[in-house]
Amino acid sequence: MAHPELYLKKNEDKRLRKGHLWVFSNEVDTKKTPLDNFAAGDMVVVKDSTGKSLGSAYINPNTLVCARLIARKPSQKMGTTFFTDRISTALNFRERLFPNKPFYRLIFGESDGLPGLVIDRFGSVLSVQITTAGIEKQKEFLISSLVELLSPEAIILKNDNGQRQLENLPQESEVVYGTMPETITIEENGVKFQLNAVDGQKTGWFYDHRDSRAKLAALTKDQRVLDLFSYSGAWGIPAAVAGATEVTCVDSSESALSLAQSSAELNNVQDKMNFVRSDVFEFLKQARENKEHYDVIVLDPPALIKRKKDFKAGYEAYRRLNHLALQVLSKNGILVSASCSHHLSKTNLHEILRSSARHIDRHLVFFATGSQGPDHPIHPSIPETEYLKTYFCSVSSSL
């Protein structure tokens, strides 16, 4: 049976023809196809103003991004076969990237042809995040495909994120298949970590900085390291394994620091580690007052600009953090400064670092940059899929 039609206004098809997958509600010709004719999660065929098909999409008439294309053909159905084909393609790519190491982001939304879906693989455990009504409506087919392809020990739906609220979906996590093991251990760059997929942030781990963490670890031998917003020690523990003399992890979450401590013990570096539960701003202010200095500082905060309207306040927060971090960095130190906020551009972070260094009269140069790992591929037509930016800075006294 043919999908119902969703017509766009004149000239509102240009972005889709260039490869993007989103339709905004203000682009829809609501006189010809009123949005209240559709239910959240319905399939539609998107057409331009002349009636030419642009592809199949699922719709949520109550959201700003009201439709997301899943295929360029007008008759694409979602079901077990659809998910199996898309996930198989993504799995084949990840297994080429990480042979015999089943620890990676398996599905990264639009970049893997599955908008509204993120899946992280922790060996035999899959952590699934569904953020749209279109995928939610098809989740039984999704789970069936994952079981068929990967025979997991457990699948958890990590559906406690704010984006589901925008789609009017319940926010709760649940194990929908199998039994969760008592502990989950993953390996990244030769270092082992324990994680909590049930109660942890997002899917339970952040694979996106994998390459940058390896780059940083190689620079930490015999150094005093400060890992800010450390979560469960993904930067700090590899630094200790690589030969850092002392690593301090600072985070506001007691449960995250507890996991970090377990991972430190797993890698036999607990004697080098300090775990401090604190607000990072307050910690840095106190460190400055106490004239503490660190040879290497990692500043990897959560997204401080979630929406465009939050840009001004978020920019100021990034500026203050980098300014404070530079003040407690040793002479000839290294600062790794990152942002996962899509709305803070690489140019913005560049300017924050430049101005912060000049304000305290430090000589700062970039010697490397980082982006998201290859299991977070960037769709060339969808700028929203490129969000992570990292600067590696060498900082010395003013010239």
DRENTI-331621 format. One record per residue (C-alpha): residue in three letters; z negated, x, y. Coordinates in steps of 0.25 Angstrom, whole numbers, plus 5000, padded with zeros to 4 digits. Layout:
BEGIN
@aa->ALA, w->Z, u->X, v->Y
...
END
This chain:
BEGIN
@aa->MET, w->5000, u->5000, v->5000
@aa->ALA, w->5004, u->5005, v->5014
@aa->HIS, w->4993, u->5009, v->5023
@aa->PRO, w->4990, u->5001, v->5036
@aa->GLU, w->4997, u->5007, v->5048
@aa->LEU, w->4990, u->5014, v->5060
@aa->TYR, w->4999, u->5016, v->5072
@aa->LEU, w->4998, u->5026, v->5083
@aa->LYS, w->5001, u->5025, v->5097
@aa->LYS, w->5014, u->5032, v->5103
@aa->ASN, w->5013, u->5047, v->5102
@aa->GLU, w->5000, u->5047, v->5095
@aa->ASP, w->5006, u->5053, v->5083
@aa->LYS, w->5009, u->5067, v->5088
@aa->ARG, w->4996, u->5073, v->5083
@aa->LEU, w->4998, u->5067, v->5069
@aa->ARG, w->5012, u->5072, v->5068
@aa->LYS, w->5007, u->5086, v->5072
@aa->GLY, w->4998, u->5086, v->5059
@aa->HIS, w->4984, u->5080, v->5064
@aa->LEU, w->4978, u->5069, v->5055
@aa->TRP, w->4970, u->5061, v->5065
@aa->VAL, w->4973, u->5048, v->5072
@aa->PHE, w->4964, u->5044, v->5084
@aa->SER, w->4961, u->5030, v->5087
@aa->ASN, w->4967, u->5031, v->5101
@aa->GLU, w->4980, u->5035, v->5095
@aa->VAL, w->4981, u->5022, v->5087
@aa->ASP, w->4990, u->5010, v->5091
@aa->THR, w->4979, u->5000, v->5090
@aa->LYS, w->4988, u->4989, v->5095
@aa->LYS, w->4997, u->4991, v->5083
@aa->THR, w->4987, u->4995, v->5073
@aa->PRO, w->4973, u->4991, v->5078
@aa->LEU, w->4962, u->5000, v->5072
@aa->ASP, w->4953, u->4989, v->5069
@aa->ASN, w->4963, u->4985, v->5058
@aa->PHE, w->4959, u->4997, v->5050
@aa->ALA, w->4946, u->5000, v->5042
@aa->ALA, w->4939, u->5014, v->5042
@aa->GLY, w->4946, u->5022, v->5030
@aa->ASP, w->4958, u->5014, v->5029
@aa->MET, w->4971, u->5021, v->5026
@aa->VAL, w->4983, u->5019, v->5037
@aa->VAL, w->4997, u->5025, v->5039
@aa->VAL, w->4997, u->5031, v->5053
@aa->LYS, w->5010, u->5028, v->5061
@aa->ASP, w->5015, u->5032, v->5074
@aa->SER, w->5019, u->5022, v->5085
@aa->THR, w->5033, u->5021, v->5079
@aa->GLY, w->5028, u->5018, v->5065
@aa->LYS, w->5031, u->5032, v->5059
@aa->SER, w->5020, u->5035, v->5049
@aa->LEU, w->5011, u->5047, v->5052
@aa->GLY, w->5003, u->5047, v->5039
@aa->SER, w->4992, u->5040, v->5031
@aa->ALA, w->4978, u->5040, v->5037
@aa->TYR, w->4964, u->5034, v->5035
@aa->ILE, w->4958, u->5027, v->5047
@aa->ASN, w->4945, u->5024, v->5054
@aa->PRO, w->4948, u->5014, v->5065
@aa->ASN, w->4934, u->5017, v->5071
@aa->THR, w->4935, u->5032, v->5074
@aa->LEU, w->4942, u->5040, v->5084
@aa->VAL, w->4950, u->5048, v->5073
@aa->CYS, w->4954, u->5034, v->5067
@aa->ALA, w->4964, u->5039, v->5057
@aa->ARG, w->4966, u->5052, v->5049
@aa->LEU, w->4979, u->5055, v->5042
@aa->ILE, w->4978, u->5059, v->5027
@aa->ALA, w->4993, u->5060, v->5024
@aa->ARG, w->5006, u->5060, v->5032
@aa->LYS, w->5012, u->5050, v->5022
@aa->PRO, w->5010, u->5035, v->5025
@aa->SER, w->5005, u->5031, v->5012
@aa->GLN, w->4994, u->5041, v->5008
@aa->LYS, w->4983, u->5035, v->5000
@aa->MET, w->4969, u->5041, v->4999
@aa->GLY, w->4963, u->5042, v->4985
@aa->THR, w->4959, u->5051, v->4974
@aa->THR, w->4973, u->5057, v->4973
@aa->PHE, w->4974, u->5059, v->4988
@aa->PHE, w->4960, u->5067, v->4988
@aa->THR, w->4963, u->5075, v->4976
@aa->ASP, w->4976, u->5080, v->4982
@aa->ARG, w->4970, u->5084, v->4995
@aa->ILE, w->4957, u->5090, v->4989
@aa->SER, w->4965, u->5098, v->4978
@aa->THR, w->4974, u->5104, v->4989
@aa->ALA, w->4961, u->5108, v->4997
@aa->LEU, w->4954, u->5113, v->4984
@aa->ASN, w->4966, u->5122, v->4981
@aa->PHE, w->4966, u->5128, v->4994
@aa->ARG, w->4951, u->5131, v->4994
@aa->GLU, w->4952, u->5137, v->4980
@aa->ARG, w->4962, u->5147, v->4985
@aa->LEU, w->4953, u->5150, v->4997
@aa->PHE, w->4940, u->5152, v->4989
@aa->PRO, w->4944, u->5154, v->4974
@aa->ASN, w->4932, u->5152, v->4965
@aa->LYS, w->4923, u->5149, v->4977
@aa->PRO, w->4921, u->5134, v->4978
@aa->PHE, w->4914, u->5134, v->4991
@aa->TYR, w->4923, u->5129, v->5002
@aa->ARG, w->4927, u->5117, v->5011
@aa->LEU, w->4936, u->5110, v->5002
@aa->ILE, w->4941, u->5099, v->5011
@aa->PHE, w->4942, u->5101, v->5026
@aa->GLY, w->4947, u->5087, v->5031
@aa->GLU, w->4960, u->5086, v->5038
@aa->SER, w->4964, u->5101, v->5034
@aa->ASP, w->4964, u->5096, v->5020
@aa->GLY, w->4970, u->5083, v->5022
@aa->LEU, w->4957, u->5075, v->5021
@aa->PRO, w->4953, u->5071, v->5035
@aa->GLY, w->4938, u->5067, v->5035
@aa->LEU, w->4934, u->5075, v->5023
@aa->VAL, w->4927, u->5088, v->5021
@aa->ILE, w->4923, u->5094, v->5008
@aa->ASP, w->4915, u->5107, v->5005
@aa->ARG, w->4914, u->5113, v->4991
@aa->PHE, w->4901, u->5119, v->4987
@aa->GLY, w->4905, u->5123, v->4973
@aa->SER, w->4903, u->5111, v->4964
@aa->VAL, w->4898, u->5102, v->4976
@aa->LEU, w->4907, u->5095, v->4986
@aa->SER, w->4902, u->5091, v->4999
@aa->VAL, w->4911, u->5081, v->5005
@aa->GLN, w->4911, u->5076, v->5020
@aa->ILE, w->4918, u->5063, v->5023
@aa->THR, w->4920, u->5060, v->5038
@aa->THR, w->4930, u->5048, v->5039
@aa->ALA, w->4930, u->5034, v->5034
@aa->GLY, w->4944, u->5037, v->5027
@aa->ILE, w->4939, u->5047, v->5018
@aa->GLU, w->4926, u->5040, v->5016
@aa->LYS, w->4934, u->5028, v->5011
@aa->GLN, w->4940, u->5037, v->5000
@aa->LYS, w->4928, u->5045, v->4996
@aa->GLU, w->4928, u->5040, v->4982
@aa->PHE, w->4942, u->5046, v->4980
@aa->LEU, w->4938, u->5058, v->4986
@aa->ILE, w->4926, u->5060, v->4977
@aa->SER, w->4934, u->5057, v->4965
@aa->SER, w->4944, u->5068, v->4969
@aa->LEU, w->4934, u->5078, v->4972
@aa->VAL, w->4927, u->5076, v->4958
@aa->GLU, w->4941, u->5077, v->4951
@aa->LEU, w->4945, u->5090, v->4958
@aa->LEU, w->4932, u->5097, v->4959
@aa->SER, w->4922, u->5092, v->4949
@aa->PRO, w->4910, u->5094, v->4958
@aa->GLU, w->4896, u->5094, v->4954
@aa->ALA, w->4893, u->5085, v->4967
@aa->ILE, w->4900, u->5079, v->4979
@aa->ILE, w->4892, u->5076, v->4991
@aa->LEU, w->4897, u->5068, v->5003
@aa->LYS, w->4891, u->5074, v->5015
@aa->ASN, w->4893, u->5062, v->5024
@aa->ASP, w->4882, u->5064, v->5034
@aa->ASN, w->4891, u->5069, v->5046
@aa->GLY, w->4893, u->5063, v->5059
@aa->GLN, w->4908, u->5061, v->5058
@aa->ARG, w->4906, u->5050, v->5048
@aa->GLN, w->4898, u->5042, v->5058
@aa->LEU, w->4910, u->5042, v->5067
@aa->GLU, w->4918, u->5035, v->5055
@aa->ASN, w->4906, u->5025, v->5053
@aa->LEU, w->4903, u->5031, v->5039
@aa->PRO, w->4889, u->5033, v->5033
@aa->GLN, w->4883, u->5047, v->5035
@aa->GLU, w->4876, u->5051, v->5022
@aa->SER, w->4878, u->5062, v->5011
@aa->GLU, w->4878, u->5058, v->4996
@aa->VAL, w->4882, u->5065, v->4983
@aa->VAL, w->4893, u->5057, v->4978
@aa->TYR, w->4896, u->5065, v->4965
@aa->GLY, w->4888, u->5073, v->4956
@aa->THR, w->4875, u->5079, v->4958
@aa->MET, w->4872, u->5089, v->4969
@aa->PRO, w->4866, u->5102, v->4963
@aa->GLU, w->4853, u->5107, v->4968
@aa->THR, w->4859, u->5119, v->4976
@aa->ILE, w->4873, u->5122, v->4981
@aa->THR, w->4877, u->5136, v->4982
@aa->ILE, w->4890, u->5141, v->4988
@aa->GLU, w->4896, u->5154, v->4991
@aa->GLU, w->4903, u->5159, v->5003
@aa->ASN, w->4908, u->5173, v->5006
@aa->GLY, w->4899, u->5178, v->4994
@aa->VAL, w->4886, u->5172, v->4999
@aa->LYS, w->4879, u->5160, v->4992
@aa->PHE, w->4873, u->5149, v->5000
@aa->GLN, w->4865, u->5137, v->4996
@aa->LEU, w->4868, u->5124, v->5003
@aa->ASN, w->4864, u->5109, v->5004
@aa->ALA, w->4877, u->5100, v->5003
@aa->VAL, w->4868, u->5088, v->5004
@aa->ASP, w->4860, u->5090, v->5016
@aa->GLY, w->4867, u->5101, v->5023
@aa->GLN, w->4875, u->5101, v->5036
@aa->LYS, w->4890, u->5095, v->5035
@aa->THR, w->4894, u->5098, v->5020
@aa->GLY, w->4883, u->5108, v->5018
@aa->TRP, w->4890, u->5121, v->5021
@aa->PHE, w->4900, u->5127, v->5031
@aa->TYR, w->4911, u->5134, v->5025
@aa->ASP, w->4919, u->5135, v->5037
@aa->HIS, w->4913, u->5148, v->5042
@aa->ARG, w->4915, u->5155, v->5029
@aa->ASP, w->4925, u->5166, v->5034
@aa->SER, w->4917, u->5169, v->5047
@aa->ARG, w->4904, u->5170, v->5039
@aa->ALA, w->4910, u->5181, v->5030
@aa->LYS, w->4915, u->5188, v->5043
@aa->LEU, w->4901, u->5188, v->5049
@aa->ALA, w->4894, u->5192, v->5036
@aa->ALA, w->4902, u->5205, v->5036
@aa->LEU, w->4897, u->5209, v->5050
@aa->THR, w->4882, u->5207, v->5047
@aa->LYS, w->4877, u->5219, v->5039
@aa->ASP, w->4865, u->5225, v->5045
@aa->GLN, w->4865, u->5214, v->5056
@aa->ARG, w->4854, u->5204, v->5061
@aa->VAL, w->4861, u->5191, v->5060
@aa->LEU, w->4858, u->5177, v->5067
@aa->ASP, w->4864, u->5165, v->5061
@aa->LEU, w->4863, u->5153, v->5070
@aa->PHE, w->4865, u->5139, v->5065
@aa->SER, w->4864, u->5146, v->5052
@aa->TYR, w->4864, u->5133, v->5044
@aa->SER, w->4862, u->5138, v->5029
@aa->GLY, w->4865, u->5153, v->5032
@aa->ALA, w->4880, u->5153, v->5030
@aa->TRP, w->4882, u->5165, v->5040
@aa->GLY, w->4868, u->5171, v->5039
@aa->ILE, w->4867, u->5173, v->5024
@aa->PRO, w->4880, u->5180, v->5022
@aa->ALA, w->4876, u->5189, v->5034
@aa->ALA, w->4863, u->5193, v->5026
@aa->VAL, w->4871, u->5195, v->5013
@aa->ALA, w->4881, u->5204, v->5021
@aa->GLY, w->4869, u->5213, v->5025
@aa->ALA, w->4863, u->5208, v->5038
@aa->THR, w->4849, u->5213, v->5040
@aa->GLU, w->4844, u->5200, v->5045
@aa->VAL, w->4849, u->5186, v->5047
@aa->THR, w->4843, u->5174, v->5054
@aa->CYS, w->4848, u->5160, v->5052
@aa->VAL, w->4845, u->5150, v->5062
@aa->ASP, w->4847, u->5135, v->5060
@aa->SER, w->4840, u->5122, v->5064
@aa->SER, w->4841, u->5116, v->5049
@aa->GLU, w->4829, u->5120, v->5040
@aa->SER, w->4837, u->5115, v->5028
@aa->ALA, w->4849, u->5124, v->5032
@aa->LEU, w->4840, u->5136, v->5033
@aa->SER, w->4834, u->5133, v->5020
@aa->LEU, w->4847, u->5134, v->5013
@aa->ALA, w->4850, u->5147, v->5021
@aa->GLN, w->4837, u->5153, v->5015
@aa->SER, w->4841, u->5149, v->5001
@aa->SER, w->4855, u->5155, v->5003
@aa->ALA, w->4849, u->5168, v->5008
@aa->GLU, w->4840, u->5169, v->4996
@aa->LEU, w->4853, u->5166, v->4987
@aa->ASN, w->4859, u->5178, v->4993
@aa->ASN, w->4847, u->5187, v->4993
@aa->VAL, w->4846, u->5189, v->5008
@aa->GLN, w->4834, u->5180, v->5012
@aa->ASP, w->4827, u->5192, v->5017
@aa->LYS, w->4837, u->5194, v->5028
@aa->MET, w->4837, u->5180, v->5033
@aa->ASN, w->4829, u->5173, v->5043
@aa->PHE, w->4830, u->5157, v->5044
@aa->VAL, w->4826, u->5151, v->5057
@aa->ARG, w->4826, u->5136, v->5059
@aa->SER, w->4829, u->5134, v->5074
@aa->ASP, w->4838, u->5128, v->5085
@aa->VAL, w->4848, u->5139, v->5087
@aa->PHE, w->4847, u->5138, v->5102
@aa->GLU, w->4832, u->5140, v->5102
@aa->PHE, w->4833, u->5151, v->5092
@aa->LEU, w->4843, u->5159, v->5101
@aa->LYS, w->4834, u->5157, v->5113
@aa->GLN, w->4822, u->5162, v->5106
@aa->ALA, w->4830, u->5174, v->5100
@aa->ARG, w->4834, u->5177, v->5114
@aa->GLU, w->4820, u->5176, v->5120
@aa->ASN, w->4815, u->5185, v->5108
@aa->LYS, w->4827, u->5195, v->5111
@aa->GLU, w->4832, u->5194, v->5097
@aa->HIS, w->4845, u->5199, v->5094
@aa->TYR, w->4855, u->5198, v->5082
@aa->ASP, w->4866, u->5207, v->5078
@aa->VAL, w->4875, u->5195, v->5073
@aa->ILE, w->4874, u->5180, v->5077
@aa->VAL, w->4881, u->5169, v->5070
@aa->LEU, w->4882, u->5156, v->5079
@aa->ASP, w->4888, u->5145, v->5071
@aa->PRO, w->4883, u->5132, v->5076
@aa->PRO, w->4886, u->5118, v->5071
@aa->ALA, w->4897, u->5110, v->5079
@aa->LEU, w->4891, u->5109, v->5093
@aa->ILE, w->4903, u->5101, v->5098
@aa->LYS, w->4905, u->5089, v->5089
@aa->ARG, w->4913, u->5081, v->5099
@aa->LYS, w->4922, u->5084, v->5110
@aa->LYS, w->4913, u->5077, v->5120
@aa->ASP, w->4902, u->5087, v->5115
@aa->PHE, w->4910, u->5099, v->5120
@aa->LYS, w->4902, u->5103, v->5133
@aa->ALA, w->4888, u->5102, v->5126
@aa->GLY, w->4893, u->5109, v->5114
@aa->TYR, w->4900, u->5120, v->5121
@aa->GLU, w->4887, u->5123, v->5129
@aa->ALA, w->4879, u->5124, v->5116
@aa->TYR, w->4889, u->5134, v->5110
@aa->ARG, w->4888, u->5142, v->5123
@aa->ARG, w->4873, u->5142, v->5123
@aa->LEU, w->4873, u->5146, v->5108
@aa->ASN, w->4882, u->5158, v->5110
@aa->HIS, w->4876, u->5163, v->5122
@aa->LEU, w->4862, u->5163, v->5116
@aa->ALA, w->4867, u->5170, v->5103
@aa->LEU, w->4874, u->5181, v->5111
@aa->GLN, w->4860, u->5183, v->5118
@aa->VAL, w->4853, u->5187, v->5105
@aa->LEU, w->4865, u->5195, v->5099
@aa->SER, w->4863, u->5210, v->5098
@aa->LYS, w->4871, u->5220, v->5105
@aa->ASN, w->4884, u->5222, v->5097
@aa->GLY, w->4881, u->5209, v->5090
@aa->ILE, w->4890, u->5199, v->5083
@aa->LEU, w->4890, u->5184, v->5086
@aa->VAL, w->4898, u->5174, v->5078
@aa->SER, w->4900, u->5162, v->5086
@aa->ALA, w->4906, u->5149, v->5079
@aa->SER, w->4909, u->5135, v->5082
@aa->CYS, w->4913, u->5123, v->5073
@aa->SER, w->4915, u->5114, v->5084
@aa->HIS, w->4929, u->5109, v->5085
@aa->HIS, w->4928, u->5106, v->5100
@aa->LEU, w->4923, u->5120, v->5103
@aa->SER, w->4936, u->5128, v->5103
@aa->LYS, w->4937, u->5143, v->5099
@aa->THR, w->4940, u->5145, v->5114
@aa->ASN, w->4927, u->5138, v->5118
@aa->LEU, w->4919, u->5147, v->5109
@aa->HIS, w->4926, u->5159, v->5114
@aa->GLU, w->4922, u->5156, v->5128
@aa->ILE, w->4908, u->5153, v->5124
@aa->LEU, w->4907, u->5167, v->5118
@aa->ARG, w->4914, u->5174, v->5130
@aa->SER, w->4905, u->5167, v->5140
@aa->SER, w->4892, u->5169, v->5133
@aa->ALA, w->4895, u->5183, v->5131
@aa->ARG, w->4898, u->5185, v->5145
@aa->HIS, w->4886, u->5178, v->5150
@aa->ILE, w->4876, u->5187, v->5143
@aa->ASP, w->4885, u->5199, v->5146
@aa->ARG, w->4889, u->5203, v->5132
@aa->HIS, w->4902, u->5208, v->5127
@aa->LEU, w->4908, u->5199, v->5116
@aa->VAL, w->4921, u->5200, v->5108
@aa->PHE, w->4926, u->5192, v->5097
@aa->PHE, w->4930, u->5200, v->5084
@aa->ALA, w->4933, u->5189, v->5075
@aa->THR, w->4934, u->5174, v->5074
@aa->GLY, w->4932, u->5164, v->5063
@aa->SER, w->4937, u->5150, v->5060
@aa->GLN, w->4934, u->5140, v->5048
@aa->GLY, w->4936, u->5145, v->5034
@aa->PRO, w->4949, u->5142, v->5026
@aa->ASP, w->4942, u->5130, v->5019
@aa->HIS, w->4942, u->5123, v->5033
@aa->PRO, w->4957, u->5124, v->5035
@aa->ILE, w->4963, u->5121, v->5049
@aa->HIS, w->4973, u->5110, v->5050
@aa->PRO, w->4983, u->5115, v->5060
@aa->SER, w->4986, u->5101, v->5066
@aa->ILE, w->4971, u->5097, v->5067
@aa->PRO, w->4963, u->5106, v->5077
@aa->GLU, w->4950, u->5099, v->5072
@aa->THR, w->4951, u->5106, v->5059
@aa->GLU, w->4949, u->5119, v->5066
@aa->TYR, w->4934, u->5119, v->5071
@aa->LEU, w->4927, u->5132, v->5068
@aa->LYS, w->4928, u->5145, v->5077
@aa->THR, w->4920, u->5158, v->5076
@aa->TYR, w->4919, u->5170, v->5085
@aa->PHE, w->4914, u->5183, v->5080
@aa->CYS, w->4909, u->5191, v->5092
@aa->SER, w->4905, u->5205, v->5094
@aa->VAL, w->4895, u->5206, v->5106
@aa->SER, w->4890, u->5218, v->5113
@aa->SER, w->4884, u->5221, v->5127
@aa->SER, w->4892, u->5219, v->5139
@aa->LEU, w->4903, u->5229, v->5142
END
